[in-house]
Amino acid sequence: MQNIYLNSILDNDFYKITMQNAVVKLFPSQIVKYEFINRGKHHFPEGFDHALREIVNKMAELKLTKDEKKFLAKTCPYLDLPYLDFLEGYHYDPSEVKIVQTGNDLSVTVEGLWYRTILWEVPLLALISELHYEMNHMERDSNEVVLSKTLEKADSLNKLGVTFAEFGTRRRHSHKVQNLVMEALTQKKDSTFIGSSNVHFAMKYGVKPIGTHAHEWFMFHAAEYGFKMANELALEHWVDVYRGDLGVALSDTYTTDVFFQQFDKKFAKLFDGVRHDSGDPLEFADKTIAHYQRHGINPLFKYIIFSDGLNLEKVEEITNYCRGKIGISFGIGTNLTNDVGLKPMNIVMKLIGVQAPNKEWIPTVKLSDEHGKYTGDPKMIELAKEFLRIKN
């Protein structure tokens, strides 16, 4: 397993860093639990758990370097010095991760203080994906083919005239493939490629790290304050920390319709735009445009980041539909970092519980705009739908 590794503590999605900063400031004593979800029913070979454990244990050695700290300070001025000092002293604690294999099934859970455990999700998924291909002896396309495919996609996106970012860390084929993809995407000076969600590769290739918050931010707020208050308080707390920076709001944790009920004129003006992550993208665009217009806001001054299972065909369809109506940008993940001639894994890791002061666990749920992406306890899902008056 010597080829599978994380060589930087910043080999993670940027929104994990930005959320960790907010959690350190607002929720330093909250304890949470995450769980690996094998949506694709993938089989894991014998010994997978031991190989994964070996790598996870080595992650305790990762530390923020002086150069990485300087990069964050210069590139992300909204991450203040106290947080950067905290991150410099942070290290992964492997005891927070429990790994159990039963036959071909894999169970991975993470439990501990939220401000500490929040960084585990993305690297664990990336490692599981890479280890899966390695231990099953699955051969990918050559480096030349990966580079060629990526350059062709970049050319097509440039011709469309749309900005796009690489969002593919969590389900990448491997660290090496993501590196090849970033190498290809940064070759052209006149490219519409604008950055990466991966902080390590953003630093390595001199591009912008991109991200704000994830579903877990809203899921935590629902567990802590109730479903009806989740969206509003999650946005308020984000504004309290970032004061107008990092202004893209994720809209679908409890369905877009419910989100827009609370994304009032204040938030609509303050946030630069919204991110689409489930459901019909064209329908979402219509709802977003109508929402801005209802509040007297020109949609062309706002934008949508589309990030749900994108390929070139979807990007072209969305672009043709939205052009001239609202600003658009794209975050493309698996189609960039795992288009190597093998089937990409369908795996996620979700926040599943928040510990109450009395030590009882409050289950968390995500509803999303498509039922296949619902996660959480079925009874709690039904309760959320009842509270939020979601009928379907």
Buried (B, 14 or more C-beta within 10 A) or exposed (E): BEEBBBEBBBBBBBBBBBBBBBBBBBBEEBBBBBBBBBEEEBEBBEEBBEBBBEBBEBBEEBBBEEEBBEBBEEBBEEBBEEBBEBBBEBEBBBEBBEBEBEEEEBEBBBBBBBBBBBBBBBBBBBBBBBBBBBBEEEEBBEBEBBBEBBBEBBEEBBEBEBBBBBBBBBBBBBBBBBBBBBBBBBBEEEBBBBBBBBBBBBBBBEBEBBBBBBBBBBBBBBBBBEBBBBBBBBBEBBBEBBEEBBBBBBBBBBBBBBBBBBBEEEBBBBBBBBBBBBBEBEEBBBBBBEBBEEEEBEBEEBBBBBBBEBEBEBBBEBBEEBEEBBBBBBBBBBBBBBBBBBEBBEBBBBBBBBBEEEEEBBBBBBBBBBEEBBBBBEEBBEBBBEBBEBEE
